[in-house]
Amino acid sequence: MELRPLGRTGMLVSVLGLGTVKLGRNEGVKYPRPFDLPTDADALALLDTAAALGINLLDTAPAYGSAEERLGDLLAGRRDRWILSTKVGEEFENGRSRFDFSAAHTTESVDRSLACLGTDHLDIVLVHSDGDDLAAMDQGVMETLGRCKQAGKVRAIGFSPKSVDGARAAMPLSDVLMLALNPTEPEMLPVVREAHARGVGVLIKKGFRSGHLPAGGADPVEDALRYLLAEPGVSSVVVGTINPAHLRHNAGAAERAC
């Protein structure tokens, strides 16, 4: 699978990344069909499939239920094969999200992710916005992440915004942005291009609209990937699946789209 530079971070990421929300959380999600969490054997088979396909990016978060802790167990002894991206700011407890962008919580969240994932460093840490991007930044969360980076806990920091204004405000403080973009929701496309010009890496979320792509064309997934990967500023499209067959299909579509 093609690898692309993640901005100026020095990291190369596969054009398809694996999102892991479905490894640890199956409530309060927006997928079209309910699902059971996979067994450890099934989760390990999924990771083996991803590795065999050339995927090297795993995206997770504290808000993804037990995903970080499960990944820490599943990746024991082979963590170095993966680029790990996680987040701060959102916690999912008792069926609902709560947000905290304070310095104390941000630092505690990074330290907890290090412990859960069983690693001495996190490759990427992004702010999980609650939708009020500017207010989150006003609490100094990016500066706190910057201190975690200086301490060697994190290689690259960034923001996962909900708005174009938030993305642009976060860009000067970020090594990486995670942006929602797909053919039916193109609002972030100018931001992708601005980030590329500044050397900021871009990860794409909701590239398939959480499974709600409109029907049409021979393969809507391949059409979406062709649209996204035509942008040189797009480093990787993160897709969330626990089905190895779906992952193989997505990888084949990505290779045809590049």
C-alpha positions in Angstrom: 0.0 0.0 0.0 1.2 3.5 -0.8 2.8 5.5 2.0 2.6 9.2 2.2 4.4 11.8 4.3 2.4 13.0 7.3 3.2 16.7 6.7 6.6 17.6 8.1 6.5 15.1 11.0 9.0 12.7 9.4 6.4 9.9 9.6 5.1 7.9 6.6 1.6 6.7 6.9 -0.4 4.3 4.7 -3.1 6.0 2.6 -5.6 3.9 4.5 -5.6 3.9 8.3 -7.7 1.7 10.6 -10.0 3.3 13.0 -10.7 1.3 16.2 -13.9 2.7 17.7 -15.6 -0.6 17.0 -13.0 -2.5 19.0 -14.2 -0.9 22.2 -17.5 0.9 21.9 -20.9 0.0 20.3 -23.2 2.5 21.9 -23.7 6.1 21.1 -22.2 5.6 17.6 -23.7 6.7 14.2 -23.2 3.6 12.1 -26.2 2.4 10.0 -26.3 -1.1 11.8 -25.8 -2.3 15.3 -22.8 -4.5 16.0 -21.2 -6.6 18.7 -17.7 -5.9 19.9 -15.3 -8.4 18.4 -13.6 -11.1 20.5 -9.9 -10.9 21.1 -9.3 -13.5 18.4 -11.4 -11.6 15.9 -9.7 -8.3 16.8 -6.2 -9.9 16.4 -7.3 -11.4 13.0 -8.4 -7.9 11.9 -5.0 -6.4 12.9 -3.2 -9.2 11.1 -5.3 -8.5 8.0 -4.4 -4.8 8.3 -0.7 -5.5 8.6 -0.8 -7.9 5.6 -2.5 -5.2 3.5 0.3 -2.7 4.3 -1.7 -0.5 6.7 0.5 1.0 9.4 -1.8 3.6 11.0 -4.1 2.8 13.9 -6.4 5.5 15.2 -8.0 5.3 18.6 -9.2 7.5 21.5 -10.1 7.3 25.2 -13.7 8.0 24.1 -13.7 4.7 22.2 -14.6 2.6 25.3 -12.1 -0.2 25.9 -10.3 0.3 22.5 -7.0 1.6 23.9 -6.7 -1.0 26.5 -7.5 -3.8 24.1 -5.0 -2.5 21.6 -2.3 -2.4 24.2 -2.8 -6.1 24.8 -3.2 -7.0 21.1 -0.1 -5.1 20.1 2.2 -6.5 22.8 5.6 -7.3 21.2 4.8 -5.6 17.9 4.0 -2.0 18.8 6.9 -0.7 16.7 5.2 -1.9 13.5 2.4 0.7 14.0 1.9 4.4 14.0 -0.5 5.0 16.9 -2.8 8.0 16.9 -5.0 8.8 19.9 -6.8 11.8 21.3 -7.6 13.9 24.4 -10.6 15.9 25.5 -13.4 13.5 25.3 -14.4 10.7 27.7 -17.3 8.3 27.2 -18.9 7.2 30.4 -22.3 5.7 31.3 -23.5 6.0 27.7 -22.6 9.7 27.2 -19.7 11.9 26.3 -18.1 14.5 28.6 -15.4 16.9 27.6 -12.5 18.4 29.5 -9.7 20.4 27.8 -7.9 21.5 31.0 -4.2 21.2 31.4 -4.6 18.7 34.2 -7.0 16.4 32.3 -5.0 16.6 29.1 -1.8 15.6 30.8 -3.6 12.8 32.7 -5.2 11.6 29.5 -1.8 11.3 27.7 -0.3 9.4 30.5 -3.3 7.1 30.7 -3.1 6.4 26.9 0.6 5.6 27.3 -0.2 3.0 30.0 -3.2 1.5 28.2 -1.4 1.2 24.9 1.7 -0.2 26.6 4.1 2.2 25.0 6.7 4.8 26.0 5.5 7.3 23.3 2.4 8.2 21.3 3.0 9.0 17.6 0.1 11.4 17.3 -2.3 13.0 19.8 -5.2 15.0 18.6 -7.8 17.1 20.4 -11.2 15.5 20.3 -13.4 18.6 19.9 -16.9 18.9 21.3 -17.9 21.2 18.4 -16.9 24.5 20.0 -13.4 24.3 18.6 -12.3 27.8 19.6 -13.4 27.5 23.2 -11.5 24.3 23.5 -8.3 26.0 22.2 -8.9 28.9 24.6 -8.4 26.4 27.5 -4.8 25.9 26.4 -5.1 22.3 25.4 -2.7 22.7 22.4 -0.1 24.3 24.6 -0.4 21.4 27.1 0.0 18.9 24.3 3.1 20.9 23.2 4.6 20.4 26.6 3.9 16.6 26.3 5.7 16.7 23.0 8.7 18.5 24.5 8.8 15.8 27.2 9.1 13.1 24.6 5.7 11.5 25.3 4.3 12.5 21.9 5.8 12.8 18.5 3.2 14.9 16.8 0.2 16.9 18.0 -2.9 18.3 16.4 -6.7 18.9 16.4 -9.8 17.1 15.1 -12.1 20.0 14.6 -15.8 20.3 13.7 -15.6 23.6 11.9 -13.6 25.2 9.2 -12.9 28.2 11.5 -11.7 25.8 14.1 -9.4 24.0 11.7 -7.9 27.2 10.5 -7.3 28.4 14.1 -5.7 25.1 15.1 -3.4 24.9 12.0 -0.6 27.1 13.2 -0.4 25.0 16.5 -0.7 21.6 14.8 1.6 19.1 13.2 -1.5 17.1 12.1 -5.2 17.8 11.5 -8.0 15.2 11.3 -10.7 16.6 9.0 -14.1 15.4 8.0 -14.2 15.2 4.2 -16.1 13.2 1.5 -17.6 13.9 -1.9 -20.9 15.0 -0.4 -19.4 17.1 2.4 -16.5 19.1 0.7 -16.4 22.0 3.1 -12.9 21.1 4.5 -11.3 20.8 1.0 -9.8 24.3 1.1 -8.4 23.6 4.5 -6.7 20.4 3.3 -5.0 22.4 0.6 -4.0 25.2 3.1 -2.6 22.6 5.5 -0.6 20.9 2.7 0.9 24.3 1.8 2.0 24.8 5.4 3.4 21.3 5.8 0.7 20.1 8.2 -0.3 16.5 7.8 -4.0 15.7 7.2 -5.9 12.6 8.3 -9.4 12.2 6.9 -12.3 11.1 9.1 -15.8 10.4 7.8 -14.5 9.7 4.4 -17.4 7.2 3.9 -19.9 9.3 6.0 -19.8 6.6 8.7 -21.3 4.0 6.2 -23.8 6.4 4.8 -22.3 7.0 1.3 -25.0 7.5 -1.3 -25.5 4.7 -3.8 -24.3 5.3 -7.3 -21.4 4.4 -9.5 -19.8 1.1 -9.7 -18.3 1.3 -6.2 -19.1 4.3 -3.9 -16.2 3.5 -1.6 -13.7 3.6 -4.5 -15.3 6.8 -5.8 -14.9 8.4 -2.4 -11.3 7.3 -2.1 -10.5 8.5 -5.6 -11.9 11.9 -4.6 -9.9 12.0 -1.3 -6.6 10.6 -2.5 -6.4 12.8 -5.5 -5.4 15.5 -2.9 -1.7 15.4 -2.3 -2.4 17.0 1.1 -4.4 14.0 2.3 -1.9 11.7 4.1 -4.4 8.9 5.1 -8.1 8.1 5.1 -9.1 6.5 8.4 -11.8 3.9 8.1 -13.5 2.1 11.0 -14.4 -1.5 10.4 -14.2 -4.8 12.3 -14.8 -6.9 9.1 -11.7 -8.2 7.5 -13.5 -8.6 4.1 -14.6 -4.9 4.2 -11.0 -3.9 5.1 -9.6 -5.9 2.1 -12.2 -4.3 -0.2 -11.3 -0.8 1.1 -7.6 -1.5 0.6 -8.1 -2.7 -2.9 -10.2 0.4 -3.7 -7.5 2.6 -2.2 -4.8 1.0 -4.4 -7.0 1.5 -7.5 -7.7 5.1 -6.5 -4.0 6.1 -6.0 
